[in-house]
Amino acid sequence: MRDQILSGALKPGEQLPSQQVMAETYNTSLMTLRQALSSLESDGLIVIAAGRGTYVAERPVDVRVGNLSSFAGTMQAAGIELATEVLDVVRRTAEESSDAASALGFDGGMVCLVRRRSVDGVPFSLQRSYLTGALGEQVDFDKLVGESLYQSVEAVTGWVVGAAREAIRAVKPSKADAKLLDTRTTEPALLSVRTSFNQFDVPFLYDEAILVGDRCTIAADRTSDRLSISYGLANKSS
């Protein structure tokens, strides 16, 4: 059963037969079957819902994104198909986007790009990216389904990301965001707030990304002189 799940023969969300049927199929006792199911559940491969049955969980994958490439680019490099939807492009004043304005050191009009990222049709994150009005007017947002915002900015300005400052904290999504992410307001989520700097050490992009709590993971890579924090798809056994 583990091989069938990892190979994709058993699909995420697929309901498994009853325990009695599975015991007969695998020619084993109910006790042995339940021990096997418990092991699969501990590894995050299945979900046992009391009174409702046993289901194949989302396939566990860990992706390291500790470098400065975009999240989309890293996922694609790892062979994971990531779908991006541009939901909205909103013009805002600095007062309406005070956190972004402060991070970018800008007091004029802002452009807010709203994108939803999904993996295998399941929403993973909702990202709001803020640029100054002048920069936002230059970027072709229609291209962002197939390329990263970093790439788009580089194409029109020649800027590349030289550094980024990021903070991650636990939050509960708003009602509107929960609906877009196909989750509930009572479910935990992670909020990643990132300010990106170009090669001239000038801040040019402010991002707020809400990640569904049970669909992602935080990982830390430690060396003697450095700590790198990364996030990726949830590994249920973590």
C-alpha positions in Angstrom: 0.0 0.0 0.0 2.9 2.3 0.7 4.3 1.7 -2.7 0.9 2.3 -4.3 0.6 5.7 -2.6 4.1 6.8 -3.4 3.8 5.7 -7.0 0.5 7.6 -7.4 -1.5 4.4 -8.0 -3.6 5.4 -5.0 -4.5 9.1 -5.4 -4.6 11.8 -2.7 -8.1 12.0 -1.3 -9.0 8.5 -2.4 -11.0 6.5 0.1 -9.6 3.1 0.9 -11.9 0.0 1.3 -13.1 -1.0 4.8 -10.6 -2.6 7.1 -12.3 -6.0 6.7 -12.0 -5.9 2.9 -8.4 -4.8 3.1 -7.6 -7.6 5.6 -9.0 -10.1 3.1 -7.3 -8.5 0.2 -3.9 -8.6 1.8 -4.6 -12.0 3.4 -3.8 -10.8 6.9 -5.5 -10.4 10.3 -7.4 -7.3 11.3 -4.8 -6.7 14.1 -1.9 -6.8 11.7 -3.7 -4.6 9.2 -4.5 -2.0 11.9 -0.8 -1.9 12.9 0.1 -1.3 9.3 -2.5 1.4 8.9 -1.2 3.1 12.1 2.3 3.1 10.6 1.1 4.6 7.4 -0.9 7.3 9.3 2.2 8.2 11.4 4.1 8.6 8.2 1.5 11.0 6.9 0.5 8.8 4.0 -3.1 8.1 5.0 -5.8 9.8 7.2 -8.0 7.7 9.4 -11.3 9.6 10.1 -13.3 8.0 12.8 -16.7 7.0 11.5 -16.0 8.1 8.0 -13.2 5.8 6.7 -9.6 5.9 5.7 -8.3 8.2 3.0 -5.0 8.7 1.1 -3.3 11.9 2.4 -1.6 14.5 0.2 1.7 13.1 -0.9 4.4 14.2 1.5 7.1 16.3 -0.1 9.7 18.6 1.4 11.2 21.4 -0.7 14.1 23.5 0.4 13.7 27.2 -0.5 16.5 28.7 1.6 18.0 30.6 -1.3 17.0 33.8 -3.0 15.2 32.3 -5.9 11.4 32.6 -6.1 9.2 30.0 -4.4 7.7 29.1 -7.8 11.1 28.6 -9.4 12.3 26.4 -6.6 9.2 24.2 -6.7 9.5 23.8 -10.5 13.2 22.9 -10.2 12.2 20.2 -7.8 9.8 18.7 -10.3 6.6 19.9 -8.5 3.9 21.3 -10.7 2.9 24.7 -9.2 -0.1 26.5 -10.7 -0.2 30.3 -10.3 -3.4 32.4 -10.6 -3.3 36.2 -10.8 -6.5 37.1 -8.8 -6.3 40.9 -8.8 -4.1 43.9 -9.3 -5.1 46.7 -6.9 -3.9 50.3 -6.7 -3.4 51.5 -3.1 -2.2 54.6 -1.3 0.8 54.5 1.1 -1.7 55.0 3.9 -3.7 52.0 2.9 -0.5 49.9 2.7 1.4 51.3 5.6 3.5 48.2 6.3 4.6 47.9 2.6 5.2 51.7 2.4 7.4 51.6 5.5 9.4 48.6 4.3 10.0 50.1 0.9 10.6 53.6 2.2 8.0 55.0 -0.1 5.1 57.4 0.6 3.4 57.4 -2.9 1.0 55.2 -4.7 1.4 51.4 -4.5 0.5 48.5 -6.7 -0.7 45.3 -4.9 -0.6 42.0 -6.9 -2.7 39.2 -5.5 -1.8 35.6 -6.5 -2.9 32.2 -5.5 -0.5 29.2 -5.7 -1.8 25.6 -5.9 -0.3 22.2 -6.1 -2.3 19.4 -7.8 -5.3 21.6 -7.7 -5.1 22.3 -3.9 -4.5 25.9 -2.8 -1.1 26.2 -1.0 -0.6 30.0 -0.5 -2.2 33.4 -1.1 0.4 36.0 -1.9 0.1 39.8 -1.9 3.1 41.5 -3.5 3.5 45.3 -3.2 5.6 47.5 -5.6 5.9 51.2 -5.9 3.4 52.6 -8.4 6.1 53.5 -11.0 7.6 50.0 -10.9 4.2 48.4 -10.9 3.2 50.2 -14.1 6.2 48.7 -15.9 5.6 45.0 -15.0 3.4 42.9 -17.3 1.3 41.0 -14.7 -0.2 38.8 -17.4 3.1 37.0 -17.7 3.2 36.0 -14.0 1.3 32.8 -14.7 4.4 31.4 -16.3 7.3 33.4 -14.7 8.2 34.8 -11.3 7.8 38.4 -10.2 11.6 38.5 -9.7 12.0 37.7 -13.4 9.5 40.3 -14.5 11.1 43.0 -12.4 14.6 42.0 -13.8 13.3 42.2 -17.3 12.2 45.8 -17.0 14.7 47.2 -14.6 17.8 45.0 -14.7 17.5 44.5 -10.9 18.2 41.2 -9.4 17.4 40.2 -5.8 20.5 40.6 -3.7 19.1 40.0 -0.3 15.8 39.5 1.5 14.5 39.9 5.0 11.8 37.5 6.0 9.7 36.9 9.1 7.2 34.0 9.6 4.5 33.8 12.2 1.4 31.8 12.9 -1.9 33.5 12.1 -5.6 32.6 11.4 -6.8 33.6 8.0 -9.5 36.1 7.5 -12.9 34.9 6.2 -12.1 36.1 2.7 -8.7 34.6 2.6 -9.9 31.3 4.0 -12.4 31.1 1.2 -9.7 31.7 -1.4 -7.5 29.0 0.2 -10.3 26.5 0.6 -9.7 26.3 4.4 -11.4 27.5 7.6 -10.8 30.6 9.6 -10.3 28.3 12.7 -7.4 26.5 11.0 -3.9 27.7 11.6 -1.9 29.3 8.8 1.6 30.8 8.4 2.2 34.4 7.4 5.5 35.0 5.6 6.4 38.7 5.4 9.4 39.4 3.1 11.2 42.5 1.9 13.4 42.0 -1.1 16.4 44.2 -1.9 18.1 44.6 -5.3 21.9 44.4 -6.0 22.2 48.0 -4.9 20.7 47.3 -1.5 17.5 49.2 -2.3 14.2 47.6 -1.2 11.9 47.1 -4.2 9.4 44.4 -3.3 7.3 43.7 -0.2 5.4 40.3 0.0 2.8 39.0 2.4 2.1 35.3 1.8 -0.4 33.2 3.8 0.4 29.5 3.7 -2.2 26.9 4.8 -0.8 25.4 8.0 -1.4 21.7 7.3 -0.1 21.9 3.7 3.3 23.3 4.4 6.3 22.9 6.7 9.1 25.0 8.1 12.6 23.6 8.1 15.9 24.8 9.4 19.4 24.1 8.0 22.1 24.8 10.6 25.9 25.1 10.2 28.4 26.3 12.7 28.0 29.9 11.5 24.7 30.1 9.7 21.0 29.3 10.1 18.8 29.0 7.0 15.0 28.8 7.4 13.0 27.3 4.6 9.4 26.3 3.9 7.8 23.8 1.5 5.0 21.3 1.1 4.0 19.5 4.2 5.6 16.3 5.2 3.0 14.8 7.5 5.6 12.8 9.4 7.5 15.9 10.4 
